[in-house]
């Protein structure tokens, strides 16, 4: 079956699932719309159907900050890659987030679309430092830095 591609899409959800080990409820990126050396942009569509909304919070559903951070880290997995690239020895195959310094400015609620921009700040051996920013309707809702260690 031929893969369906949309305008303004670098990686579809099916291609994202091929690269990331995450699955529902922890797959936190729906589409990669831009990827170039050192940077990447992804989309996370926030819906009321997500399991964390039943308890966070019952009177006003708000996406937890740690899941916004996880969304950024998952987008970072696509920095500088295209769907045609094969894994090479220089490609991170398995990694863990080892440090986080995030600021949360506004709540993210069901119906929002997170536009997530991530860029590489520095690479030191198997450690890569990133800066990320998440926006809803053009307003920054979260930003900060995080580091990922390659364990492959």
N, C-alpha and C positions, 0 to 999 in steps of 0.2 A: 504494500500500500504506500502510495506517495505521501510524504509528509506535507501537511498544510502549513503554509507560511503566510504571515501577514506583513503588510507594510510596516516599517518601523519595528522589526523584530530580528534580533541576531540569533537568540536561542529561544525555541518554543518550550513549553512545559515538558514535552516528551524528551527533548534534548537535555533539559535541565535534570530530569530524572536519570538520564544516562550518566551524567557526570557526578551528581550528588548522591550520597547514600540515604539521605533523609526521605521519609515518606510521611503521609498524614499521621498525626497532626503536627509534625515538626518540619515539613517542607514549607519554608517561609518566603519563597520567591516564585512568582508566576511567569515572569518574562524578563529576558535580558534584551534591552533595546539599544545598548551601545557597549562596545568593548574595544579598547585600544591599548597600546602598551602603557602600563601604569595606571589605567583607570577603567571604570565600568559603571554602567547605569542599569538598574533593574527596577521592576515593579512588583509590589505586593498589594493585591486587592484584599481589603479587609472586609469580611462578611460576618454577620451575626451567627452563622452556622458553625463558627470555630468554637471548639470545646472549651477554651479558656474563658469565654464570655459568660458561661453559666455561674462562675464564681468570682469574676473580676470585672465589675462588681454587679450584684443583682439589680440594684436600683439605677445604675448608669454604667453600661458596658464600656470598658476602657481596655485597650490593648496593653498588656504588661510591657514595661520598658525592656526587660531582658529579652523578650521576643522581638522587639524592634531591633535590638542589638544583634540577635541571631540572624535576622533578615539581612542586616548589613554584612555579616560574616559570610553568609551564603552567596550574596552577590559578589563578594570579594573573590570567590572561587573562580570567577569568570574574567578576572582582570587580564586583559591582553590576549584573550583567546578567541578563536573563531570556531564554528562548528566543524570545519574541515580539518582542524589540527588534531593530530594524534598525540597521545601522551608521549612525552619524551623524557629523558632522564632529568631534564631541568624543570619539568612540570611537577608541581606539588600534587601528589596523589592522595595523601591522607594527612590531615592536619587537625590540630586542636587550638582553640582560642585560649591563650595563656595570660592575657592582660586586657583590661577594659577600663576606659575612662570616658564615660558618656555623660551628657547633659540632656535632660528632657525638658522641652519648653512648653509644649501644648499636648493635650490628650489626643490620642488616636482612637476613633470610634468606628463602629460598623458603618460601612458605606464609603469610608475613606479609601483613597488610593495612595499608597506610599510610593513616592519616587525616590529611589535610593541611589546616591552617588558615592562611589568609593574610589580612593586613589592610594597608591603605594607611596609611603613616605620614605621608607628605608628598608633595605634587606641586609641582614647580618647573618651570613651562613644559612642555617635552616630556619631563622626567625624573620618574619616579614611584618613590618609595622604599617598600619593603614590608618587613614582618616576617612570617616564616613559622615554622611549627612542625609537625613530623611526629611522629605517635604510632603506636605498635603496642601493642595491648592496653591502652590507657590510659596507657602510659609514653612519655615524650618520648624519641625516638631522635635527633632533630636539630632545631636551631632557629637562628635568626639573621636577618640582614637581607640584602636585595639590592635593586639599583636597575635599572630598565628605562628605556631611552631609546626614545621614539616616533620612528620614522624615516619614517612615512607622510606 
